[in-house]
């Protein structure tokens, strides 16, 4: 018996970020094939003065992005619920920009990201000491939650992939716990990003130890595949849901109208369909 669609893909991109392929309609077609209720398109939002332009949309492309998502929403009406979201960088001192950007159009889900691997961030915060850099990352992750500008913190241990040999969990653990305490106090959700399995340290972002600490603090979890191509929509969601179940989570979340909705993990697992071998026509 086919279960009713329940889940959303909460993290997906468009070619406007210059490192993704496929239209929002292509991503929506895969969401339909995977048995998802909907998909939130969350491409990399612009920064002022074309900062980081090599891996995000330009400020003048923001309206084009909104139109792309609107076209896919119209095309898939009644089949897949396509919604407008945004992956928005947290940079200390640029909160004013994020606030104005998020207010320009009605967004359904805003992912907050600390992209410590990009040149403009490294130039300001990396002094050659990777342990200090990891501490800075988790400080900024906590700060991003405290701004209340974001619904979910994306790939929240991404820094481990910057220098895997320098990722010594027992060393950075006290700083992670301090950040998680601050995040829990805000009510902001954190993402379980399945794309971490494809990175230099192959485990989801965050890994199981951080997830366990999140559960202890009641921090909600949003699933995201960080899909930069349509075939990765809902990629390894089953694996992610089973991991959450093993760690004692009971629900997984998604956002619409910037309000959190919770789905029981057992029901979420039952609603998914196996990924097709090829992208379905739409």
Secondary structure, DSSP 8 states (H G I E B T S, - for coil): -------EE--B--GGGSS--S-HHHHHHHHHHTT-SEEEE--B---GGGTTGGGS--GGGHHHHHHHHHHHHHHTTTT-EEEEEEEEE--TT-HHHHHHHHHHS--SEEEEE--TTSHHHHHHH--S-HHHHHHHHHHHHHHHHHTT--SEE-STTGGGGT-GGG--HHHHHHHHHHHHHHHHHHT-EEEEEGGGGGSSS-S-BS-HHHHHHHHHTT--EEEE--BSSGGGTTTTHHHHHHHHHHTT--EEEEEETTEEEEEEHHHHHHH-----SS----
